[in-house]
Amino acid sequence: MIQVINRALDILEFISNNPQKEHSLGEISAYTGLNNGTCANIIKTLVSRNYLEHLGPKKGYRMGIMPLIITDNEAYIHLLANACRPPMNSLCAEINEAVLLSVIRSNRRILVYEAQSNHEIQVRTTPEQSVYKATTARMIISSYSEARLDRMIAEVGLPTEAEWPEVHSVEELKAELAEIRQKGFVMARNASDVVSMAVPVEIHGNMVASVGIYLPGSRFSDDLREPYAAKLRDCARIINEIGLKKNLFVEEH
């Protein structure tokens, strides 16, 4: 057995037993039987990888967001929804167009929250959709590592013509995603004349979701592209700021 991995798991298991509590270095060291220096070094790595969160100078530690992300924990979806509502509702009220937040689960785009416009003609979004068809999903998978993207392609195949008309090969898919990743922005207009655009939402440096604007092509003009992109980035930034506030990523009881 690899000793340092066992020690890291001991620390995570100890803190996860009471995730809402702030745990001091002394408490963690005492429980694990590690000296303070060794314990601090392991904790530093866990904090850098977002498995633990350091609450500030001379303060303790609690569970970070990464365990929720990698386990597809429903609590994580709930917390994201709580974080995104105020800025998304504000953006929707400002532009009077649909604003939505998505994540990916089991290679499908899952709608976390949607703020709807009050137009008679509205874009309706399904709760679950192809990982390729939705612009918010394209934004998220653009952050995938080569290995993760290859696994996804092996599981779901390439996009159909209806899902992503511009992509016909693995090479074209990876080129499109690389461009999205480089720009930090994606926009599309589908066969139903729905215009959609999306930007990433990052928490602790990890792309955890994507926020987007959807509207009928009849209400879109090219001069709206940059202003809407800027507003989306502001919305994503506010979601991130809310996400970093104390206790947001701790379940309320």
C-alpha positions as CSV (number, residue, x, y, z in Angstrom):
1,M,0.0,0.0,0.0
2,I,1.1,3.6,-0.7
3,Q,1.3,5.2,2.7
4,V,0.7,8.9,1.6
5,I,-2.5,7.9,-0.2
6,N,-3.8,6.2,2.9
7,R,-3.0,9.2,5.0
8,A,-4.8,11.5,2.5
9,L,-7.8,9.3,2.6
10,D,-7.7,9.2,6.4
11,I,-7.9,13.0,6.4
12,L,-10.7,13.1,3.9
13,E,-12.7,10.5,5.7
14,F,-12.3,12.4,9.0
15,I,-13.4,15.7,7.6
16,S,-16.3,14.1,5.6
17,N,-17.8,12.8,8.9
18,N,-18.7,16.4,9.8
19,P,-18.4,18.4,6.6
20,Q,-20.0,21.5,8.0
21,K,-17.5,21.8,10.8
22,E,-14.3,23.8,10.6
23,H,-11.4,21.4,11.4
24,S,-8.1,22.7,12.7
25,L,-4.8,21.3,11.7
26,G,-4.3,20.1,15.3
27,E,-7.6,18.2,15.2
28,I,-6.7,16.5,12.0
29,S,-3.2,15.7,13.1
30,A,-4.5,14.2,16.4
31,Y,-7.1,12.0,14.6
32,T,-4.7,10.7,12.0
33,G,-1.7,10.4,14.2
34,L,0.4,12.4,11.9
35,N,2.8,15.1,13.0
36,N,1.8,18.6,12.1
37,G,4.3,19.1,9.3
38,T,3.4,15.9,7.4
39,C,-0.3,16.5,7.9
40,A,0.0,20.1,6.7
41,N,1.8,19.0,3.5
42,I,-0.8,16.5,2.6
43,I,-3.6,19.0,3.4
44,K,-1.9,21.6,1.2
45,T,-2.1,19.2,-1.8
46,L,-5.7,18.4,-1.1
47,V,-6.5,22.1,-0.9
48,S,-4.7,22.7,-4.2
49,R,-6.8,20.0,-5.9
50,N,-10.0,21.3,-4.3
51,Y,-10.7,18.2,-2.2
52,L,-10.5,20.4,0.9
53,E,-11.1,24.1,1.4
54,H,-9.0,26.3,3.6
55,L,-11.2,28.9,5.2
56,G,-8.5,31.5,5.7
57,P,-5.4,32.5,7.7
58,K,-5.4,30.9,11.2
59,K,-8.7,29.1,10.3
60,G,-9.4,25.5,9.6
61,Y,-10.4,23.2,6.8
62,R,-13.6,21.7,5.4
63,M,-14.6,19.6,2.5
64,G,-14.0,21.2,-0.9
65,I,-16.2,21.0,-4.0
66,M,-14.2,18.4,-5.9
67,P,-15.7,15.3,-4.2
68,L,-19.2,16.6,-5.2
69,I,-18.1,17.2,-8.8
70,I,-16.5,13.8,-9.3
71,T,-19.3,11.8,-7.7
72,D,-22.1,13.7,-9.6
73,N,-23.6,14.4,-6.2
74,E,-27.2,15.8,-6.4
75,A,-26.3,18.2,-3.6
76,Y,-23.8,19.8,-6.0
77,I,-26.6,20.4,-8.5
78,H,-28.7,21.9,-5.8
79,L,-25.9,24.2,-4.7
80,L,-25.2,25.3,-8.2
81,A,-28.8,26.2,-8.7
82,N,-28.8,28.3,-5.6
83,A,-25.7,30.1,-6.7
84,C,-26.9,30.9,-10.2
85,R,-30.5,32.1,-9.6
86,P,-29.9,35.8,-8.6
87,P,-27.5,36.7,-11.4
88,M,-29.4,34.7,-14.0
89,N,-32.7,36.2,-13.1
90,S,-31.1,39.7,-13.2
91,L,-29.6,39.0,-16.7
92,C,-33.0,37.7,-17.9
93,A,-34.8,40.7,-16.6
94,E,-32.2,43.0,-18.3
95,I,-32.3,41.4,-21.8
96,N,-35.7,39.7,-21.6
97,E,-34.3,36.5,-23.1
98,A,-34.0,32.9,-21.8
99,V,-30.9,32.4,-19.6
100,L,-30.0,28.9,-18.5
101,L,-27.3,27.0,-16.7
102,S,-26.3,23.4,-17.6
103,V,-24.0,20.7,-16.4
104,I,-23.1,17.3,-18.0
105,R,-24.1,14.0,-16.4
106,S,-23.6,10.6,-18.0
107,N,-22.7,12.3,-21.3
108,R,-26.0,14.2,-21.4
109,R,-26.6,17.9,-21.0
110,I,-28.7,18.5,-17.8
111,L,-30.6,21.7,-17.3
112,V,-29.9,23.0,-13.8
113,Y,-31.9,26.3,-13.9
114,E,-33.7,28.4,-16.5
115,A,-34.8,32.0,-16.3
116,Q,-37.5,32.6,-18.9
117,S,-38.3,35.8,-20.8
118,N,-41.9,37.2,-20.9
119,H,-42.1,37.3,-24.7
120,E,-45.0,35.5,-26.4
121,I,-42.5,33.6,-28.5
122,Q,-40.0,31.9,-26.3
123,V,-37.3,29.3,-26.7
124,R,-38.2,26.2,-24.7
125,T,-35.3,24.0,-23.5
126,T,-35.7,20.3,-22.6
127,P,-34.4,19.2,-19.2
128,E,-32.0,16.8,-20.8
129,Q,-30.3,16.9,-24.2
130,S,-27.5,15.6,-26.4
131,V,-24.0,16.5,-25.2
132,Y,-23.3,17.8,-28.7
133,K,-26.4,19.7,-29.5
134,A,-26.5,22.2,-26.7
135,T,-24.0,25.1,-26.8
136,T,-23.7,25.0,-23.0
137,A,-22.7,21.4,-23.3
138,R,-20.2,22.1,-26.1
139,M,-18.7,24.8,-23.8
140,I,-18.2,22.2,-21.0
141,I,-16.8,19.4,-23.0
142,S,-14.3,21.8,-24.6
143,S,-12.5,21.7,-21.2
144,Y,-12.2,17.9,-21.2
145,S,-8.7,16.4,-21.3
146,E,-7.8,14.4,-24.4
147,A,-8.3,11.1,-22.5
148,R,-11.7,12.1,-21.2
149,L,-12.9,13.3,-24.5
150,D,-11.7,10.1,-26.2
151,R,-13.7,8.1,-23.6
152,M,-16.8,10.2,-24.3
153,I,-16.5,9.7,-28.0
154,A,-16.1,6.0,-27.5
155,E,-19.3,5.9,-25.5
156,V,-21.6,8.2,-27.5
157,G,-20.0,8.3,-30.9
158,L,-19.7,11.4,-33.1
159,P,-22.5,14.0,-33.3
160,T,-25.2,13.4,-35.9
161,E,-25.9,16.0,-38.7
162,A,-28.8,17.3,-36.6
163,E,-26.7,17.6,-33.5
164,W,-23.6,19.4,-34.9
165,P,-23.7,19.9,-38.7
166,E,-20.2,21.2,-38.9
167,V,-18.6,18.1,-37.4
168,H,-18.1,14.9,-39.4
169,S,-14.9,13.4,-37.9
170,V,-13.0,13.1,-34.6
171,E,-10.5,15.6,-36.0
172,E,-13.2,18.2,-36.8
173,L,-14.8,17.7,-33.4
174,K,-11.5,18.3,-31.6
175,A,-10.7,21.3,-33.7
176,E,-14.2,22.9,-33.0
177,L,-13.7,22.2,-29.2
178,A,-10.2,23.6,-29.2
179,E,-11.5,26.8,-30.8
180,I,-14.3,27.1,-28.2
181,R,-11.8,26.5,-25.4
182,Q,-9.5,29.2,-26.7
183,K,-12.3,31.7,-27.1
184,G,-14.1,30.9,-23.8
185,F,-17.3,31.4,-25.8
186,V,-19.5,29.5,-28.2
187,M,-22.4,30.5,-30.4
188,A,-24.6,28.6,-32.7
189,R,-27.8,29.0,-34.8
190,N,-29.7,25.7,-35.4
191,A,-32.1,24.5,-38.0
192,S,-35.1,25.8,-36.0
193,D,-33.5,29.3,-36.1
194,V,-32.7,29.4,-32.4
195,V,-29.6,31.4,-31.6
196,S,-27.7,30.2,-28.5
197,M,-24.4,31.3,-26.9
198,A,-22.6,30.2,-23.8
199,V,-19.6,30.8,-21.5
200,P,-18.0,28.7,-18.8
201,V,-18.8,28.8,-15.1
202,E,-15.7,28.0,-13.1
203,I,-15.4,27.3,-9.4
204,H,-11.9,27.1,-7.9
205,G,-10.5,26.9,-11.4
206,N,-12.6,24.0,-12.5
207,M,-15.2,24.4,-15.3
208,V,-18.3,23.0,-13.5
209,A,-21.1,24.4,-15.6
210,S,-22.0,26.7,-18.5
211,V,-24.4,29.6,-18.6
212,G,-26.0,30.5,-21.9
213,I,-28.6,32.8,-23.6
214,Y,-31.2,31.3,-26.0
215,L,-33.4,33.3,-28.2
216,P,-35.3,33.1,-31.5
217,G,-33.3,34.2,-34.6
218,S,-35.9,36.8,-35.3
219,R,-34.9,38.7,-32.2
220,F,-31.1,38.4,-32.8
221,S,-28.8,40.7,-34.8
222,D,-25.0,40.6,-35.1
223,D,-24.6,43.7,-33.0
224,L,-26.0,41.8,-30.0
225,R,-23.3,39.2,-30.1
226,E,-20.5,41.0,-28.2
227,P,-22.8,42.8,-25.7
228,Y,-24.5,39.5,-24.8
229,A,-21.2,37.7,-24.6
230,A,-20.0,40.4,-22.1
231,K,-23.2,40.1,-20.1
232,L,-22.8,36.3,-19.9
233,R,-19.3,36.6,-18.7
234,D,-20.4,39.0,-16.0
235,C,-23.1,36.6,-15.0
236,A,-20.7,33.7,-14.8
237,R,-18.3,35.8,-12.7
238,I,-21.0,36.6,-10.2
239,I,-22.0,33.0,-10.0
240,N,-18.4,32.2,-9.3
241,E,-18.2,34.9,-6.6
242,I,-21.4,33.6,-5.0
243,G,-20.0,30.1,-5.2
244,L,-16.9,31.1,-3.3
245,K,-18.8,32.7,-0.4
246,K,-18.6,31.0,3.0
247,N,-21.0,28.0,3.5
248,L,-22.5,28.0,0.0
249,F,-21.1,24.5,-0.7
250,V,-22.4,23.1,2.6
251,E,-25.8,21.5,2.7
252,E,-28.4,23.4,4.8
253,H,-30.3,21.3,7.3
